[in-house]
Amino acid sequence: MSEQETTAAPQTANARSEGGASQGGFSRGGGRGDRRPAGGPGGRDSGRKFFRRKKVCKFCVEKIDAINYKDVRLLAQFVAERGKIVPRRLTGVCTPHQRRLSAAIKQARNIALLPFAARY
């Protein structure tokens, strides 16, 4: 019996040290380790079907220095359907141009060239 107890003690210690992270809710995989199958859609290891191009700033590429609040066609491209300003991460516009763009959109809204909200 004493031999079994001594062999069982290291196993429980190892089980505690290995399983402690998963039992406490803190795991390395961000909590998603066992929930998703490895080959499922959207996983990192699944084969990459689409190559996402890096978004480039339209204003930098076309060398547009001044963003005019009267250019409604240009500004409307950066306003969502509901009237919200589309964020940088979606449009690919660089930070300085996004600041100028949002200021121009706000000016255009104030003089009723662009709507503040969507029409219902």
Phi and psi in degrees as GROMACS dihedral restraints (atoms count N, CA, C in turn):
[ dihedral_restraints ]
;  ai    aj    ak    al  type     phi  dphi    fc
    3     4     5     6     1   -66.2    20    10
    4     5     6     7     1   -31.2    20    10
    6     7     8     9     1   -69.0    20    10
    7     8     9    10     1   -39.2    20    10
    9    10    11    12     1   -67.4    20    10
   10    11    12    13     1   -39.1    20    10
   12    13    14    15     1   -65.6    20    10
   13    14    15    16     1   -39.7    20    10
   15    16    17    18     1   -70.3    20    10
   16    17    18    19     1   -35.8    20    10
   18    19    20    21     1   -74.6    20    10
   19    20    21    22     1   -30.3    20    10
   21    22    23    24     1   -74.3    20    10
   22    23    24    25     1   -31.8    20    10
   24    25    26    27     1   -63.1    20    10
   25    26    27    28     1   -45.8    20    10
   27    28    29    30     1   -65.3    20    10
   28    29    30    31     1   -31.8    20    10
   30    31    32    33     1   -66.4    20    10
   31    32    33    34     1   -42.3    20    10
   33    34    35    36     1   -68.1    20    10
   34    35    36    37     1   -34.6    20    10
   36    37    38    39     1   -66.3    20    10
   37    38    39    40     1   -42.1    20    10
   39    40    41    42     1   -66.3    20    10
   40    41    42    43     1   -39.6    20    10
   42    43    44    45     1   -64.3    20    10
   43    44    45    46     1   -38.5    20    10
   45    46    47    48     1   -67.1    20    10
   46    47    48    49     1   -41.8    20    10
   48    49    50    51     1   -72.1    20    10
   49    50    51    52     1   -35.6    20    10
   51    52    53    54     1   -77.8    20    10
   52    53    54    55     1   -43.7    20    10
   54    55    56    57     1   -87.1    20    10
   55    56    57    58     1    -7.4    20    10
   57    58    59    60     1   -62.5    20    10
   58    59    60    61     1   -35.7    20    10
   60    61    62    63     1   -69.4    20    10
   61    62    63    64     1   -41.6    20    10
   63    64    65    66     1   -76.1    20    10
   64    65    66    67     1   -30.2    20    10
   66    67    68    69     1   -72.6    20    10
   67    68    69    70     1   -32.5    20    10
   69    70    71    72     1   -78.6    20    10
   70    71    72    73     1   -10.5    20    10
   72    73    74    75     1    93.4    20    10
   73    74    75    76     1    -4.0    20    10
   75    76    77    78     1  -107.9    20    10
   76    77    78    79     1   110.9    20    10
   78    79    80    81     1  -126.9    20    10
   79    80    81    82     1   166.6    20    10
   81    82    83    84     1   -68.3    20    10
   82    83    84    85     1   -30.7    20    10
   84    85    86    87     1   -81.5    20    10
   85    86    87    88     1    14.2    20    10
   87    88    89    90     1    77.4    20    10
   88    89    90    91     1    17.6    20    10
   90    91    92    93     1    87.9    20    10
   91    92    93    94     1     1.7    20    10
   93    94    95    96     1  -109.8    20    10
   94    95    96    97     1     8.4    20    10
   96    97    98    99     1   -51.1    20    10
   97    98    99   100     1   -53.5    20    10
   99   100   101   102     1  -103.3    20    10
  100   101   102   103     1    -1.1    20    10
  102   103   104   105     1   -77.6    20    10
  103   104   105   106     1   -38.2    20    10
  105   106   107   108     1  -105.9    20    10
  106   107   108   109     1   144.8    20    10
  108   109   110   111     1   -72.0    20    10
  109   110   111   112     1   148.4    20    10
  111   112   113   114     1   -65.1    20    10
  112   113   114   115     1   -35.0    20    10
  114   115   116   117     1   -96.4    20    10
  115   116   117   118     1    11.0    20    10
  117   118   119   120     1   -73.3    20    10
  118   119   120   121     1   171.8    20    10
  120   121   122   123     1   -67.5    20    10
  121   122   123   124     1   140.6    20    10
  123   124   125   126     1    83.1    20    10
  124   125   126   127     1    -2.7    20    10
  126   127   128   129     1   -78.1    20    10
  127   128   129   130     1   159.4    20    10
  129   130   131   132     1   -69.8    20    10
  130   131   132   133     1   -34.1    20    10
  132   133   134   135     1   -85.0    20    10
  133   134   135   136     1   -11.8    20    10
  135   136   137   138     1   -69.7    20    10
  136   137   138   139     1   152.6    20    10
  138   139   140   141     1   -59.9    20    10
  139   140   141   142     1   134.6    20    10
  141   142   143   144     1   -78.2    20    10
  142   143   144   145     1   113.7    20    10
  144   145   146   147     1   -88.9    20    10
  145   146   147   148     1   -34.3    20    10
  147   148   149   150     1  -119.3    20    10
  148   149   150   151     1   140.0    20    10
  150   151   152   153     1  -101.6    20    10
  151   152   153   154     1   118.9    20    10
  153   154   155   156     1   -89.3    20    10
  154   155   156   157     1   119.7    20    10
  156   157   158   159     1   -72.5    20    10
  157   158   159   160     1   149.7    20    10
  159   160   161   162     1   -71.7    20    10
  160   161   162   163     1   131.9    20    10
  162   163   164   165     1   -76.4    20    10
  163   164   165   166     1   135.0    20    10
  165   166   167   168     1  -114.1    20    10
  166   167   168   169     1   152.4    20    10
  168   169   170   171     1   -71.8    20    10
  169   170   171   172     1   123.3    20    10
  171   172   173   174     1   -63.0    20    10
  172   173   174   175     1   -36.5    20    10
  174   175   176   177     1   -72.8    20    10
  175   176   177   178     1   -34.9    20    10
  177   178   179   180     1   -70.8    20    10
  178   179   180   181     1   -41.5    20    10
  180   181   182   183     1   -66.3    20    10
  181   182   183   184     1   -45.3    20    10
  183   184   185   186     1   -86.7    20    10
  184   185   186   187     1     2.0    20    10
  186   187   188   189     1    54.4    20    10
  187   188   189   190     1    48.4    20    10
  189   190   191   192     1   -91.8    20    10
  190   191   192   193     1   113.4    20    10
  192   193   194   195     1   -85.9    20    10
  193   194   195   196     1   -49.8    20    10
  195   196   197   198     1  -100.6    20    10
  196   197   198   199     1   127.2    20    10
  198   199   200   201     1   -99.3    20    10
  199   200   201   202     1   110.7    20    10
  201   202   203   204     1   -88.7    20    10
  202   203   204   205     1   133.8    20    10
  204   205   206   207     1   -69.6    20    10
  205   206   207   208     1   -16.8    20    10
  207   208   209   210     1   -84.2    20    10
  208   209   210   211     1   -11.3    20    10
  210   211   212   213     1   -84.4    20    10
  211   212   213   214     1    81.5    20    10
  213   214   215   216     1   -68.2    20    10
  214   215   216   217     1   -35.7    20    10
  216   217   218   219     1   -61.0    20    10
  217   218   219   220     1   -42.7    20    10
  219   220   221   222     1   -68.2    20    10
  220   221   222   223     1   -45.2    20    10
  222   223   224   225     1   -67.6    20    10
  223   224   225   226     1   -33.2    20    10
  225   226   227   228     1   -65.4    20    10
  226   227   228   229     1   -23.7    20    10
  228   229   230   231     1   -66.7    20    10
  229   230   231   232     1   -24.0    20    10
  231   232   233   234     1  -107.0    20    10
  232   233   234   235     1    13.4    20    10
  234   235   236   237     1  -116.5    20    10
  235   236   237   238     1   129.7    20    10
  237   238   239   240     1   -71.7    20    10
  238   239   240   241     1   172.4    20    10
  240   241   242   243     1   -58.7    20    10
  241   242   243   244     1   -36.9    20    10
  243   244   245   246     1   -81.6    20    10
  244   245   246   247     1    -5.9    20    10
  246   247   248   249     1   103.0    20    10
  247   248   249   250     1     1.5    20    10
  249   250   251   252     1   -83.7    20    10
  250   251   252   253     1   150.6    20    10
  252   253   254   255     1   -74.4    20    10
  253   254   255   256     1   128.2    20    10
  255   256   257   258     1   -75.0    20    10
  256   257   258   259     1   133.3    20    10
  258   259   260   261     1   -70.5    20    10
  259   260   261   262     1   161.0    20    10
  261   262   263   264     1   -55.4    20    10
  262   263   264   265     1   -42.9    20    10
  264   265   266   267     1   -64.8    20    10
  265   266   267   268     1   -22.1    20    10
  267   268   269   270     1   -90.5    20    10
  268   269   270   271     1   -37.1    20    10
  270   271   272   273     1   -88.7    20    10
  271   272   273   274     1   -28.5    20    10
  273   274   275   276     1    87.7    20    10
  274   275   276   277     1     7.8    20    10
  276   277   278   279     1   -74.3    20    10
  277   278   279   280     1   140.6    20    10
  279   280   281   282     1   -72.6    20    10
  280   281   282   283     1   164.5    20    10
  282   283   284   285     1   -59.4    20    10
  283   284   285   286     1   -49.0    20    10
  285   286   287   288     1   -62.9    20    10
  286   287   288   289     1   -38.5    20    10
  288   289   290   291     1   -71.8    20    10
  289   290   291   292     1   -32.7    20    10
  291   292   293   294     1   -65.0    20    10
  292   293   294   295     1   -37.7    20    10
  294   295   296   297     1   -64.6    20    10
  295   296   297   298     1   -46.7    20    10
  297   298   299   300     1   -65.1    20    10
  298   299   300   301     1   -37.6    20    10
  300   301   302   303     1   -64.2    20    10
  301   302   303   304     1   -46.1    20    10
  303   304   305   306     1   -66.2    20    10
  304   305   306   307     1   -35.5    20    10
  306   307   308   309     1   -65.5    20    10
  307   308   309   310     1   -41.2    20    10
  309   310   311   312     1   -66.6    20    10
  310   311   312   313     1   -38.9    20    10
  312   313   314   315     1   -64.5    20    10
  313   314   315   316     1   -41.5    20    10
  315   316   317   318     1   -65.6    20    10
  316   317   318   319     1   -38.4    20    10
  318   319   320   321     1   -64.5    20    10
  319   320   321   322     1   -43.5    20    10
  321   322   323   324     1   -64.3    20    10
  322   323   324   325     1   -34.5    20    10
  324   325   326   327     1   -66.5    20    10
  325   326   327   328     1   -40.9    20    10
  327   328   329   330     1   -65.4    20    10
  328   329   330   331     1   -30.4    20    10
  330   331   332   333     1  -103.5    20    10
  331   332   333   334     1    21.1    20    10
  333   334   335   336     1    64.8    20    10
  334   335   336   337     1    29.9    20    10
  336   337   338   339     1   -84.9    20    10
  337   338   339   340     1   -31.1    20    10
  339   340   341   342     1  -123.1    20    10
  340   341   342   343     1   148.8    20    10
  342   343   344   345     1   -78.8    20    10
  343   344   345   346     1   150.5    20    10
  345   346   347   348     1   -75.9    20    10
  346   347   348   349     1   -35.1    20    10
  348   349   350   351     1  -140.9    20    10
  349   350   351   352     1   170.6    20    10
  351   352   353   354     1   -72.8    20    10
  352   353   354   355     1   153.4    20    10
  354   355   356   357     1   -83.8    20    10
  355   356   357   358     1   139.9    20    10
